[in-house]
Amino acid sequence: MLNSVPRKLSGSYLRKLKEEQERMRLEKLKDKPASEERHVGAVSEGKLKSFTAVCQTCGASTKFTVNALGFATCSNCRAQAAYRIGVA
């Protein structure tokens, strides 16, 4: 019959495991180019992040921000535009 209590791992094994994890993390950081770290999300995909237009709700010419799903939001009144940007 198997015992249901998990075994405690030895200290030397845990030290080696942590060293290996740290080494793998450093290798990943070294392999990743610096330009890839700066461009994240919509910017690297070439999607529009913001634009200026006249809001149909408040009537002001304001900046609209576009979220990851393509919905545009007015910076003045926070109304959502009736259309989505960059969605086929």
Secondary structure per residue as TSV (DSSP state, phi and psi in degrees):
chain	resnum	aa	ss	phi	psi
A	1	M	-	360.0	134.1
A	2	L	-	-82.1	142.9
A	3	N	-	-81.2	134.4
A	4	S	-	-85.0	-5.3
A	5	V	S	-84.6	127.1
A	6	P	-	-70.1	149.3
A	7	R	-	-76.2	147.7
A	8	K	-	-83.4	131.5
A	9	L	-	-79.1	146.5
A	10	S	-	-70.8	155.3
A	11	G	H	-63.6	-39.3
A	12	S	H	-66.2	-38.2
A	13	Y	H	-64.3	-43.3
A	14	L	H	-65.0	-38.1
A	15	R	H	-62.3	-46.9
A	16	K	H	-63.6	-38.6
A	17	L	H	-63.0	-44.1
A	18	K	H	-64.9	-40.3
A	19	E	H	-62.7	-42.3
A	20	E	H	-65.4	-41.5
A	21	Q	H	-64.0	-40.7
A	22	E	H	-65.0	-41.8
A	23	R	H	-62.6	-42.5
A	24	M	H	-65.4	-39.4
A	25	R	H	-64.0	-42.5
A	26	L	H	-66.6	-36.4
A	27	E	H	-64.6	-39.9
A	28	K	H	-63.5	-43.3
A	29	L	H	-65.9	-37.2
A	30	K	H	-69.0	-37.1
A	31	D	H	-75.1	-25.2
A	32	K	S	-78.5	125.4
A	33	P	-	-69.3	153.1
A	34	A	H	-65.3	-35.2
A	35	S	H	-67.0	-28.7
A	36	E	H	-69.8	-31.2
A	37	E	H	-70.6	-34.0
A	38	R	H	-74.9	-39.4
A	39	H	-	-94.7	104.5
A	40	V	-	-124.0	142.3
A	41	G	T	73.4	-133.8
A	42	A	H	-66.1	-30.0
A	43	V	H	-65.2	-44.0
A	44	S	H	-70.7	-23.6
A	45	E	H	-87.0	-4.9
A	46	G	T	80.2	17.6
A	47	K	-	-84.4	153.1
A	48	L	-	-72.9	129.5
A	49	K	-	-99.5	-33.3
A	50	S	E	-157.0	159.1
A	51	F	E	-156.8	164.6
A	52	T	E	-107.0	132.7
A	53	A	E	-157.2	171.3
A	54	V	E	-88.0	125.0
A	55	C	-	-77.2	132.1
A	56	Q	T	-74.7	-20.3
A	57	T	T	-84.6	-53.8
A	58	C	T	-97.9	-13.5
A	59	G	-	79.9	3.0
A	60	A	-	-91.1	150.9
A	61	S	E	-86.9	100.6
A	62	T	E	-130.0	174.4
A	63	K	E	-84.6	133.2
A	64	F	E	-106.6	134.9
A	65	T	E	-104.7	145.0
A	66	V	E	-112.8	125.9
A	67	N	-	-85.3	-177.2
A	68	A	T	-64.4	-25.1
A	69	L	T	-88.3	-6.4
A	70	G	S	98.5	3.7
A	71	F	E	-82.1	130.9
A	72	A	E	-95.0	136.3
A	73	T	E	-125.7	134.3
A	74	C	E	-71.2	134.9
A	75	S	T	-76.0	-21.7
A	76	N	T	-83.0	-55.2
A	77	C	T	-110.8	-1.2
A	78	R	-	63.7	22.3
A	79	A	-	-78.4	146.3
A	80	Q	E	-92.6	135.7
A	81	A	E	-66.0	157.2
A	82	A	E	-82.6	8.5
A	83	Y	E	-140.3	164.9
A	84	R	E	-113.2	146.6
A	85	I	S	-99.0	131.1
A	86	G	S	74.0	21.5
A	87	V	-	-113.0	126.5
A	88	A	-	-77.9	360.0
